[in-house]
Amino acid sequence: MSIDNMENIGQIDIEKLTYEEAFDMMKALVDQLENGQVNLEESLKLFEDGTRLYRHCNAILEKTEMKISKFNEYKEEVEVD
């Protein structure tokens, strides 16, 4: 997924992005906000898009954490037997 054209992020199905793709896009949005070259309206749009990307990344991390936790529980059960 290319991050070259950040104007069309609203048209991207964020749920299909990998963690790395979404994180890279979020970093690019932050860079745009930090450079100070966008107007207030565009800043708000970038913030909203960044929030959507953040939520997606966070959901992926939570799912991964649950998988690891379940694996560790299973591992402990096997070691006890």
Backbone hydrogen bonds, N-H to C=O, Kabsch-Sander energy under -0.5 kcal/mol:
donor,donor_aa,acceptor,acceptor_aa,energy
6,M,4,D,-0.9
8,N,5,N,-1.2
9,I,6,M,-1.3
11,Q,8,N,-1.7
12,I,9,I,-1.3
14,I,12,I,-1.4
16,K,13,D,-2.0
17,L,14,I,-1.8
22,A,18,T,-2.4
23,F,19,Y,-2.8
24,D,20,E,-2.4
25,M,21,E,-2.2
26,M,22,A,-2.3
27,K,23,F,-2.5
28,A,24,D,-2.1
29,L,25,M,-2.1
30,V,26,M,-2.3
31,D,27,K,-2.4
32,Q,28,A,-2.0
33,L,29,L,-2.3
34,E,30,V,-2.8
35,N,31,D,-1.7
36,G,32,Q,-0.5
36,G,33,L,-0.8
37,Q,32,Q,-0.6
43,S,39,N,-2.5
44,L,40,L,-2.2
45,K,41,E,-1.9
46,L,42,E,-2.7
47,F,43,S,-2.4
48,E,44,L,-2.5
49,D,45,K,-2.6
50,G,46,L,-2.7
51,T,47,F,-2.2
52,R,48,E,-2.0
53,L,49,D,-2.3
54,Y,50,G,-2.7
55,R,51,T,-2.4
56,H,52,R,-1.9
57,C,53,L,-2.7
58,N,54,Y,-2.9
59,A,55,R,-2.3
60,I,56,H,-2.1
61,L,57,C,-2.4
62,E,58,N,-2.5
63,K,59,A,-2.3
64,T,60,I,-2.3
65,E,61,L,-2.6
66,M,62,E,-2.2
67,K,63,K,-2.2
68,I,64,T,-2.4
69,S,65,E,-2.4
70,K,66,M,-2.6
71,F,67,K,-2.4
72,N,68,I,-2.6
73,E,69,S,-2.3
74,Y,70,K,-2.5
75,K,71,F,-2.8
76,E,72,N,-2.2
77,E,73,E,-2.1
78,V,74,Y,-2.3
79,E,75,K,-2.1
80,V,76,E,-1.6
81,D,77,E,-1.4
